Amino acid sequence: MKIECDVRPNRMFAPQLVGLVSSIDKKGRPNVATLTWITTVSVDPPLISISVGRTRYTHECISSSKEFVLNLPTMDILKEVMLAGSSSGWEGDKFEKTGLTPVESIAVKAPCVKQCATHLECKVIDMKEAGDHTIFIGKVVATMCNLEAIKDGVLDISRIKPVLHLGGTFFTTVGEIVDSREI
Ligand SMILES: Cc1cc2nc3c(=O)[nH]c(=O)nc-3n(C[C@H](O)[C@H](O)[C@H](O)COP(=O)(O)O)c2cc1C
């Protein structure tokens, strides 16, 4: 039996992969924020999209610099992920506040977050207003990842514990991995 439910639509999308988006402001100062409304949108050219609330400092930074890095954190830095997602760059240096480390990127001025497992460096090619958020579409211009996360040349998710958001203060990570060819 189906029942009509009063769950906010965004809460229906769970679990969701969590990213840390790093960017720079007009003065070149780095910022980092937690985002889950992230997805890949094209293979060729390689495009991803992130949805950023218009009040976020990240919104200000990406609107002016037209670039960002999508870093994928692991469960061991969940505390820092929550801090980056509950405080704002409008109030001060969030790298300092979270203890996360900005490191130089290959192809953009925005830094990577050292403690993350993978990094997608992006240049914004398009933006679309969507309600109270802006969807930034970024072309991936460089990709980096920890050596341990790679097996036979591809990302092996079982080697890292990606952060998946369940809603509110709840998170999980990847458990059993099923190969559909073996069902
Ligand atoms: C788990 C989690 C997921 C979040 N996802 C998003 C998101 O997809 N888009 C967004 O605009 N804000 C999201 N936020 C909220 C921002 O991270 C938060 O408003 C942060 O303070 C913004 O920082 P900034 O002002 O330095 O950019 C999320 C927060 C948490 C804790």
The ligand as an SDF file (V2000), in Angstrom:
LIG
                    3D

 31 33  0  0  0  0  0  0  0  0999 V2000
   25.8440   17.5320    4.6900 C   0  0  0  0  0  0  0  0  0  0  0  0
   25.6280   18.9210    4.1510 C   0  0  0  0  0  0  0  0  0  0  0  0
   25.3010   19.1070    2.8130 C   0  0  0  0  0  0  0  0  0  0  0  0
   25.1110   20.3880    2.2710 C   0  0  0  0  0  0  0  0  0  0  0  0
   24.8130   20.5340    0.9290 N   0  0  0  0  0  0  0  0  0  0  0  0
   24.6710   21.7750    0.4100 C   0  0  0  0  0  0  0  0  0  0  0  0
   24.4450   21.9480   -0.9950 C   0  0  0  0  0  0  0  0  0  0  0  0
   24.3890   21.0130   -1.7850 O   0  0  0  0  0  0  0  0  0  0  0  0
   24.3090   23.2240   -1.4590 N   0  0  0  0  0  0  0  0  0  0  0  0
   24.3940   24.3200   -0.6370 C   0  0  0  0  0  0  0  0  0  0  0  0
   24.2650   25.4600   -1.1120 O   0  0  0  0  0  0  0  0  0  0  0  0
   24.6170   24.1730    0.6900 N   0  0  0  0  0  0  0  0  0  0  0  0
   24.7790   22.9450    1.2270 C   0  0  0  0  0  0  0  0  0  0  0  0
   25.0460   22.7870    2.5640 N   0  0  0  0  0  0  0  0  0  0  0  0
   25.1120   23.9850    3.4250 C   0  0  0  0  0  0  0  0  0  0  0  0
   26.4470   24.7240    3.3010 C   0  0  0  0  0  0  0  0  0  0  0  0
   27.5470   23.8550    3.4210 O   0  0  0  0  0  0  0  0  0  0  0  0
   26.5110   25.7830    4.4230 C   0  0  0  0  0  0  0  0  0  0  0  0
   25.4930   26.7480    4.1990 O   0  0  0  0  0  0  0  0  0  0  0  0
   27.8550   26.4500    4.5560 C   0  0  0  0  0  0  0  0  0  0  0  0
   27.8190   27.2410    5.7090 O   0  0  0  0  0  0  0  0  0  0  0  0
   28.1870   27.3290    3.3520 C   0  0  0  0  0  0  0  0  0  0  0  0
   29.4600   27.8770    3.5830 O   0  0  0  0  0  0  0  0  0  0  0  0
   29.9610   29.1910    2.8400 P   0  0  0  0  0  0  0  0  0  0  0  0
   29.0340   30.3250    3.2600 O   0  0  0  0  0  0  0  0  0  0  0  0
   31.3610   29.3810    3.3630 O   0  0  0  0  0  0  0  0  0  0  0  0
   29.9110   28.9350    1.3880 O   0  0  0  0  0  0  0  0  0  0  0  0
   25.2340   21.5300    3.1140 C   0  0  0  0  0  0  0  0  0  0  0  0
   25.5810   21.3490    4.4680 C   0  0  0  0  0  0  0  0  0  0  0  0
   25.7760   20.0570    4.9880 C   0  0  0  0  0  0  0  0  0  0  0  0
   26.1560   19.8860    6.4360 C   0  0  0  0  0  0  0  0  0  0  0  0
  1  2  1  0
  2  3  1  0
  2 30  2  0
  3  4  2  0
  4  5  1  0
  4 28  1  0
  5  6  2  0
  6  7  1  0
  6 13  1  0
  7  8  2  0
  7  9  1  0
  9 10  1  0
 10 11  2  0
 10 12  1  0
 12 13  2  0
 13 14  1  0
 14 15  1  0
 14 28  1  0
 15 16  1  0
 16 17  1  0
 16 18  1  0
 18 19  1  0
 18 20  1  0
 20 21  1  0
 20 22  1  0
 22 23  1  0
 23 24  1  0
 24 25  2  0
 24 26  1  0
 24 27  1  0
 28 29  2  0
 29 30  1  0
 30 31  1  0
M  END
$$$$
